[in-house]
Amino acid sequence: MPILLLPQKAYVPYPENPDESGIVAIGSSLDPLIILDAYSKGIFPWFNENEPTMWWCPSQRMVLKPGEERIAKSTRNLLNRGEFKITLDQDFEAVINNCKSIKRTDQEGSWITDEMIEAYLVLHKKGFAHSVECWKNNELAGGLYGLSIGRAFFGDSMFSKVSNASKIAFMHLCRFLKKQNFSLIDCQLHNNYLESLGAYKISREGFLNNLAEVVSQPTLKGSWNDLYPPNK
Protein backbone atom coordinates (compact mmCIF):
# COMPACT_ATOMS: atom_id res chain seq x y z
CA MET A 1 0.00 0.00 0.00
CA PRO A 2 1.26 3.55 -0.72
CA ILE A 3 2.31 5.54 2.35
CA LEU A 4 -0.12 8.33 3.21
CA LEU A 5 1.35 11.84 3.18
CA LEU A 6 -0.28 14.05 5.80
CA PRO A 7 -0.66 17.83 5.77
CA GLN A 8 0.53 19.85 8.76
CA LYS A 9 -1.52 19.36 11.96
CA ALA A 10 -3.46 16.42 10.48
CA TYR A 11 -4.48 13.52 12.69
CA VAL A 12 -3.02 10.12 11.80
CA PRO A 13 -5.66 7.69 10.47
CA TYR A 14 -6.36 4.27 11.96
CA PRO A 15 -3.74 1.77 10.68
CA GLU A 16 -5.95 -0.32 8.40
CA ASN A 17 -3.40 -0.78 5.61
CA PRO A 18 0.12 0.09 6.80
CA ASP A 19 3.12 -0.17 4.53
CA GLU A 20 4.96 -3.51 4.75
CA SER A 21 7.61 -1.83 6.89
CA GLY A 22 4.93 -0.71 9.36
CA ILE A 23 4.79 2.94 8.32
CA VAL A 24 1.23 4.27 8.48
CA ALA A 25 1.87 7.84 7.34
CA ILE A 26 4.48 10.56 6.91
CA GLY A 27 4.00 14.18 7.84
CA SER A 28 1.72 16.14 10.17
CA SER A 29 3.37 17.44 13.35
CA LEU A 30 4.16 16.45 16.92
CA ASP A 31 1.24 18.33 18.38
CA PRO A 32 0.48 16.84 21.83
CA LEU A 33 -3.14 16.07 20.92
CA ILE A 34 -2.08 14.39 17.68
CA ILE A 35 0.42 12.25 19.62
CA LEU A 36 -2.23 11.17 22.13
CA ASP A 37 -4.67 10.31 19.37
CA ALA A 38 -2.04 8.32 17.48
CA TYR A 39 -1.01 6.28 20.51
CA SER A 40 -4.62 5.47 21.29
CA LYS A 41 -4.79 3.94 17.78
CA GLY A 42 -1.59 1.94 18.27
CA ILE A 43 0.60 4.31 16.26
CA PHE A 44 3.83 5.95 17.43
CA PRO A 45 6.26 8.49 15.92
CA TRP A 46 9.77 7.30 15.12
CA PHE A 47 12.24 9.06 12.85
CA ASN A 48 15.69 10.63 12.82
CA GLU A 49 16.48 14.30 13.11
CA ASN A 50 16.12 16.22 9.83
CA GLU A 51 13.62 13.64 8.56
CA PRO A 52 9.86 14.15 8.19
CA THR A 53 7.68 12.79 10.98
CA MET A 54 7.05 9.07 10.42
CA TRP A 55 4.16 7.25 12.12
CA TRP A 56 4.51 3.50 12.72
CA CYS A 57 2.37 0.48 13.53
CA PRO A 58 4.63 -2.54 12.95
CA SER A 59 3.31 -5.96 11.99
CA GLN A 60 4.75 -7.45 15.20
CA ARG A 61 4.38 -5.60 18.50
CA MET A 62 6.46 -6.11 21.64
CA VAL A 63 4.23 -6.12 24.74
CA LEU A 64 4.18 -7.13 28.38
CA LYS A 65 1.42 -7.54 30.95
CA PRO A 66 2.33 -6.03 34.33
CA GLY A 67 3.02 -8.83 36.76
CA GLU A 68 4.41 -11.12 34.05
CA GLU A 69 7.85 -9.50 33.91
CA ARG A 70 10.83 -11.85 34.10
CA ILE A 71 12.99 -11.13 37.14
CA ALA A 72 16.40 -12.78 37.10
CA LYS A 73 17.92 -13.86 40.40
CA SER A 74 20.58 -11.14 40.18
CA THR A 75 17.90 -8.50 39.54
CA ARG A 76 15.82 -9.77 42.45
CA ASN A 77 18.87 -9.48 44.69
CA LEU A 78 19.37 -5.87 43.56
CA LEU A 79 15.71 -5.09 44.27
CA ASN A 80 15.95 -6.65 47.72
CA ARG A 81 19.17 -4.82 48.62
CA GLY A 82 17.59 -1.45 47.86
CA GLU A 83 20.75 0.06 46.40
CA PHE A 84 18.67 2.38 44.23
CA LYS A 85 16.00 4.89 45.20
CA ILE A 86 12.99 4.98 42.88
CA THR A 87 10.71 7.95 42.25
CA LEU A 88 7.93 8.60 39.76
CA ASP A 89 7.38 11.90 37.94
CA GLN A 90 9.97 13.75 40.02
CA ASP A 91 12.20 14.83 37.13
CA PHE A 92 10.57 14.01 33.81
CA GLU A 93 12.63 16.59 31.92
CA ALA A 94 15.93 15.13 33.12
CA VAL A 95 14.83 11.62 32.15
CA ILE A 96 13.77 12.48 28.61
CA ASN A 97 16.90 14.59 28.03
CA ASN A 98 19.12 11.76 29.24
CA CYS A 99 17.28 9.34 26.94
CA LYS A 100 18.07 11.71 24.08
CA SER A 101 21.75 12.29 24.90
CA ILE A 102 22.90 8.88 26.16
CA LYS A 103 25.33 7.15 23.79
CA ARG A 104 24.04 3.82 22.46
CA THR A 105 26.19 1.23 20.74
CA ASP A 106 23.49 0.26 18.22
CA GLN A 107 22.60 3.68 16.88
CA GLU A 108 23.94 7.04 15.81
CA GLY A 109 22.22 10.18 17.01
CA SER A 110 18.76 10.10 18.56
CA TRP A 111 15.17 9.86 17.36
CA ILE A 112 14.14 12.03 20.35
CA THR A 113 14.11 15.44 18.71
CA ASP A 114 13.78 18.82 20.39
CA GLU A 115 10.24 19.09 18.99
CA MET A 116 9.38 15.72 20.52
CA ILE A 117 10.78 16.74 23.90
CA GLU A 118 8.71 19.93 23.82
CA ALA A 119 5.53 17.97 23.05
CA TYR A 120 6.18 15.37 25.76
CA LEU A 121 6.84 18.07 28.36
CA VAL A 122 3.38 19.43 27.57
CA LEU A 123 1.90 15.93 27.88
CA HIS A 124 3.69 15.50 31.21
CA LYS A 125 2.19 18.74 32.52
CA LYS A 126 -1.22 17.53 31.38
CA GLY A 127 -0.74 14.28 33.30
CA PHE A 128 -0.37 11.84 30.38
CA ALA A 129 3.42 11.43 30.14
CA HIS A 130 5.25 9.87 33.07
CA SER A 131 8.77 9.06 34.15
CA VAL A 132 10.45 6.63 36.49
CA GLU A 133 13.69 7.87 38.04
CA CYS A 134 16.36 5.58 39.48
CA TRP A 135 18.74 7.31 41.88
CA LYS A 136 22.04 6.22 43.41
CA ASN A 137 23.93 8.39 45.90
CA ASN A 138 21.45 11.21 45.12
CA GLU A 139 22.44 11.16 41.44
CA LEU A 140 20.13 10.19 38.58
CA ALA A 141 21.48 6.77 37.57
CA GLY A 142 18.82 5.75 35.06
CA GLY A 143 15.16 5.90 34.21
CA LEU A 144 12.46 5.64 31.60
CA TYR A 145 9.45 7.53 30.29
CA GLY A 146 6.27 6.93 28.33
CA LEU A 147 2.58 7.75 27.92
CA SER A 148 -0.43 6.49 29.84
CA ILE A 149 -3.83 6.19 28.14
CA GLY A 150 -6.60 4.15 29.72
CA ARG A 151 -4.95 1.18 31.39
CA ALA A 152 -2.10 1.00 28.88
CA PHE A 153 1.42 2.33 29.35
CA PHE A 154 3.32 3.10 26.15
CA GLY A 155 7.04 2.89 26.87
CA ASP A 156 9.15 5.22 24.76
CA SER A 157 12.74 5.12 25.96
CA MET A 158 15.02 4.28 28.87
CA PHE A 159 18.61 4.99 29.85
CA SER A 160 21.28 3.86 32.31
CA LYS A 161 24.33 5.67 33.59
CA VAL A 162 24.90 2.96 36.19
CA SER A 163 24.67 -0.75 35.39
CA ASN A 164 21.14 -2.18 35.83
CA ALA A 165 19.56 1.20 36.67
CA SER A 166 17.05 1.14 33.79
CA LYS A 167 16.21 -2.49 34.56
CA ILE A 168 15.44 -1.64 38.19
CA ALA A 169 13.32 1.32 37.04
CA PHE A 170 11.39 -0.97 34.68
CA MET A 171 10.73 -3.56 37.39
CA HIS A 172 9.39 -0.89 39.72
CA LEU A 173 7.19 0.44 36.91
CA CYS A 174 5.75 -3.04 36.37
CA ARG A 175 4.97 -3.38 40.08
CA PHE A 176 3.31 0.02 40.15
CA LEU A 177 1.22 -0.62 37.03
CA LYS A 178 0.05 -3.97 38.35
CA LYS A 179 -1.03 -2.27 41.58
CA GLN A 180 -2.99 0.26 39.50
CA ASN A 181 -4.70 -2.47 37.44
CA PHE A 182 -2.93 -1.74 34.16
CA SER A 183 -3.19 -4.61 31.70
CA LEU A 184 -0.73 -3.62 28.94
CA ILE A 185 2.78 -2.25 28.54
CA ASP A 186 3.53 -1.43 24.91
CA CYS A 187 7.26 -1.88 24.29
CA GLN A 188 6.82 -1.09 20.59
CA LEU A 189 9.69 -2.84 18.76
CA HIS A 190 11.51 -6.07 19.54
CA ASN A 191 14.95 -6.05 21.08
CA ASN A 192 16.79 -8.69 23.05
CA TYR A 193 16.95 -6.57 26.18
CA LEU A 194 13.17 -6.22 26.43
CA GLU A 195 12.74 -9.90 25.64
CA SER A 196 15.05 -10.74 28.55
CA LEU A 197 12.69 -8.78 30.82
CA GLY A 198 9.69 -10.84 29.73
CA ALA A 199 8.29 -8.86 26.80
CA TYR A 200 7.00 -10.87 23.84
CA LYS A 201 5.73 -10.33 20.30
CA ILE A 202 2.11 -10.36 19.21
CA SER A 203 0.54 -9.61 15.84
CA ARG A 204 -0.60 -6.13 14.86
CA GLU A 205 -4.20 -7.36 14.71
CA GLY A 206 -4.03 -8.90 18.17
CA PHE A 207 -2.43 -5.78 19.60
CA LEU A 208 -4.99 -3.39 18.10
CA ASN A 209 -7.95 -5.53 19.18
CA ASN A 210 -6.69 -5.58 22.77
CA LEU A 211 -5.71 -1.91 22.73
CA ALA A 212 -9.19 -0.68 21.80
CA GLU A 213 -10.60 -2.08 25.05
CA VAL A 214 -7.68 -1.02 27.24
CA VAL A 215 -7.58 2.64 26.16
CA SER A 216 -11.34 3.00 26.62
CA GLN A 217 -10.88 2.73 30.39
CA PRO A 218 -10.26 5.76 32.63
CA THR A 219 -6.77 7.28 32.37
CA LEU A 220 -4.69 7.65 35.53
CA LYS A 221 -3.79 11.29 34.96
CA GLY A 222 -1.72 13.63 37.09
CA SER A 223 1.48 13.06 39.02
CA TRP A 224 2.12 9.42 39.90
CA ASN A 225 4.53 10.44 42.62
CA ASP A 226 1.58 10.84 45.00
CA LEU A 227 0.63 7.19 44.39
CA TYR A 228 4.10 5.76 44.95
CA PRO A 229 5.32 3.54 46.61
CA PRO A 230 2.73 0.94 45.57
CA ASN A 231 1.81 0.03 49.15
CA LYS A 232 0.26 3.46 49.79
C-alpha positions as CSV (number, residue, x, y, z in Angstrom):
1,M,0.0,0.0,0.0
2,P,1.3,3.6,-0.7
3,I,2.3,5.5,2.3
4,L,-0.1,8.3,3.2
5,L,1.3,11.8,3.2
6,L,-0.3,14.0,5.8
7,P,-0.7,17.8,5.8
8,Q,0.5,19.8,8.8
9,K,-1.5,19.4,12.0
10,A,-3.5,16.4,10.5
11,Y,-4.5,13.5,12.7
12,V,-3.0,10.1,11.8
13,P,-5.7,7.7,10.5
14,Y,-6.4,4.3,12.0
15,P,-3.7,1.8,10.7
16,E,-5.9,-0.3,8.4
17,N,-3.4,-0.8,5.6
18,P,0.1,0.1,6.8
19,D,3.1,-0.2,4.5
20,E,5.0,-3.5,4.7
21,S,7.6,-1.8,6.9
22,G,4.9,-0.7,9.4
23,I,4.8,2.9,8.3
24,V,1.2,4.3,8.5
25,A,1.9,7.8,7.3
26,I,4.5,10.6,6.9
27,G,4.0,14.2,7.8
28,S,1.7,16.1,10.2
29,S,3.4,17.4,13.4
30,L,4.2,16.4,16.9
31,D,1.2,18.3,18.4
32,P,0.5,16.8,21.8
33,L,-3.1,16.1,20.9
34,I,-2.1,14.4,17.7
35,I,0.4,12.2,19.6
36,L,-2.2,11.2,22.1
37,D,-4.7,10.3,19.4
38,A,-2.0,8.3,17.5
39,Y,-1.0,6.3,20.5
40,S,-4.6,5.5,21.3
41,K,-4.8,3.9,17.8
42,G,-1.6,1.9,18.3
43,I,0.6,4.3,16.3
44,F,3.8,5.9,17.4
45,P,6.3,8.5,15.9
46,W,9.8,7.3,15.1
47,F,12.2,9.1,12.9
48,N,15.7,10.6,12.8
49,E,16.5,14.3,13.1
50,N,16.1,16.2,9.8
51,E,13.6,13.6,8.6
52,P,9.9,14.2,8.2
53,T,7.7,12.8,11.0
54,M,7.0,9.1,10.4
55,W,4.2,7.2,12.1
56,W,4.5,3.5,12.7
57,C,2.4,0.5,13.5
58,P,4.6,-2.5,12.9
59,S,3.3,-6.0,12.0
60,Q,4.7,-7.5,15.2
61,R,4.4,-5.6,18.5
62,M,6.5,-6.1,21.6
63,V,4.2,-6.1,24.7
64,L,4.2,-7.1,28.4
65,K,1.4,-7.5,30.9
66,P,2.3,-6.0,34.3
67,G,3.0,-8.8,36.8
68,E,4.4,-11.1,34.1
69,E,7.9,-9.5,33.9
70,R,10.8,-11.9,34.1
71,I,13.0,-11.1,37.1
72,A,16.4,-12.8,37.1
73,K,17.9,-13.9,40.4
74,S,20.6,-11.1,40.2
75,T,17.9,-8.5,39.5
76,R,15.8,-9.8,42.5
77,N,18.9,-9.5,44.7
78,L,19.4,-5.9,43.6
79,L,15.7,-5.1,44.3
80,N,15.9,-6.7,47.7
81,R,19.2,-4.8,48.6
82,G,17.6,-1.5,47.9
83,E,20.7,0.1,46.4
84,F,18.7,2.4,44.2
85,K,16.0,4.9,45.2
86,I,13.0,5.0,42.9
87,T,10.7,7.9,42.3
88,L,7.9,8.6,39.8
89,D,7.4,11.9,37.9
90,Q,10.0,13.7,40.0
91,D,12.2,14.8,37.1
92,F,10.6,14.0,33.8
93,E,12.6,16.6,31.9
94,A,15.9,15.1,33.1
95,V,14.8,11.6,32.1
96,I,13.8,12.5,28.6
97,N,16.9,14.6,28.0
98,N,19.1,11.8,29.2
99,C,17.3,9.3,26.9
100,K,18.1,11.7,24.1
101,S,21.7,12.3,24.9
102,I,22.9,8.9,26.2
103,K,25.3,7.2,23.8
104,R,24.0,3.8,22.5
105,T,26.2,1.2,20.7
106,D,23.5,0.3,18.2
107,Q,22.6,3.7,16.9
108,E,23.9,7.0,15.8
109,G,22.2,10.2,17.0
110,S,18.8,10.1,18.6
111,W,15.2,9.9,17.4
112,I,14.1,12.0,20.3
113,T,14.1,15.4,18.7
114,D,13.8,18.8,20.4
115,E,10.2,19.1,19.0
116,M,9.4,15.7,20.5
117,I,10.8,16.7,23.9
118,E,8.7,19.9,23.8
119,A,5.5,18.0,23.0
120,Y,6.2,15.4,25.8
121,L,6.8,18.1,28.4
122,V,3.4,19.4,27.6
123,L,1.9,15.9,27.9
124,H,3.7,15.5,31.2
125,K,2.2,18.7,32.5
126,K,-1.2,17.5,31.4
127,G,-0.7,14.3,33.3
128,F,-0.4,11.8,30.4
129,A,3.4,11.4,30.1
130,H,5.2,9.9,33.1
131,S,8.8,9.1,34.2
132,V,10.5,6.6,36.5
133,E,13.7,7.9,38.0
134,C,16.4,5.6,39.5
135,W,18.7,7.3,41.9
136,K,22.0,6.2,43.4
137,N,23.9,8.4,45.9
138,N,21.5,11.2,45.1
139,E,22.4,11.2,41.4
140,L,20.1,10.2,38.6
141,A,21.5,6.8,37.6
142,G,18.8,5.7,35.1
143,G,15.2,5.9,34.2
144,L,12.5,5.6,31.6
145,Y,9.4,7.5,30.3
146,G,6.3,6.9,28.3
147,L,2.6,7.7,27.9
148,S,-0.4,6.5,29.8
149,I,-3.8,6.2,28.1
150,G,-6.6,4.2,29.7
151,R,-5.0,1.2,31.4
152,A,-2.1,1.0,28.9
153,F,1.4,2.3,29.3
154,F,3.3,3.1,26.1
155,G,7.0,2.9,26.9
156,D,9.1,5.2,24.8
157,S,12.7,5.1,26.0
158,M,15.0,4.3,28.9
159,F,18.6,5.0,29.8
160,S,21.3,3.9,32.3
161,K,24.3,5.7,33.6
162,V,24.9,3.0,36.2
163,S,24.7,-0.7,35.4
164,N,21.1,-2.2,35.8
165,A,19.6,1.2,36.7
166,S,17.1,1.1,33.8
167,K,16.2,-2.5,34.6
168,I,15.4,-1.6,38.2
169,A,13.3,1.3,37.0
170,F,11.4,-1.0,34.7
171,M,10.7,-3.6,37.4
172,H,9.4,-0.9,39.7
173,L,7.2,0.4,36.9
174,C,5.8,-3.0,36.4
175,R,5.0,-3.4,40.1
176,F,3.3,0.0,40.1
177,L,1.2,-0.6,37.0
178,K,0.0,-4.0,38.3
179,K,-1.0,-2.3,41.6
180,Q,-3.0,0.3,39.5
181,N,-4.7,-2.5,37.4
182,F,-2.9,-1.7,34.2
183,S,-3.2,-4.6,31.7
184,L,-0.7,-3.6,28.9
185,I,2.8,-2.2,28.5
186,D,3.5,-1.4,24.9
187,C,7.3,-1.9,24.3
188,Q,6.8,-1.1,20.6
189,L,9.7,-2.8,18.8
190,H,11.5,-6.1,19.5
191,N,14.9,-6.1,21.1
192,N,16.8,-8.7,23.1
193,Y,17.0,-6.6,26.2
194,L,13.2,-6.2,26.4
195,E,12.7,-9.9,25.6
196,S,15.1,-10.7,28.6
197,L,12.7,-8.8,30.8
198,G,9.7,-10.8,29.7
199,A,8.3,-8.9,26.8
200,Y,7.0,-10.9,23.8
201,K,5.7,-10.3,20.3
202,I,2.1,-10.4,19.2
203,S,0.5,-9.6,15.8
204,R,-0.6,-6.1,14.9
205,E,-4.2,-7.4,14.7
206,G,-4.0,-8.9,18.2
207,F,-2.4,-5.8,19.6
208,L,-5.0,-3.4,18.1
209,N,-8.0,-5.5,19.2
210,N,-6.7,-5.6,22.8
211,L,-5.7,-1.9,22.7
212,A,-9.2,-0.7,21.8
213,E,-10.6,-2.1,25.0
214,V,-7.7,-1.0,27.2
215,V,-7.6,2.6,26.2
216,S,-11.3,3.0,26.6
217,Q,-10.9,2.7,30.4
218,P,-10.3,5.8,32.6
219,T,-6.8,7.3,32.4
220,L,-4.7,7.6,35.5
221,K,-3.8,11.3,35.0
222,G,-1.7,13.6,37.1
223,S,1.5,13.1,39.0
224,W,2.1,9.4,39.9
225,N,4.5,10.4,42.6
226,D,1.6,10.8,45.0
227,L,0.6,7.2,44.4
228,Y,4.1,5.8,44.9
229,P,5.3,3.5,46.6
230,P,2.7,0.9,45.6
231,N,1.8,0.0,49.1
232,K,0.3,3.5,49.8
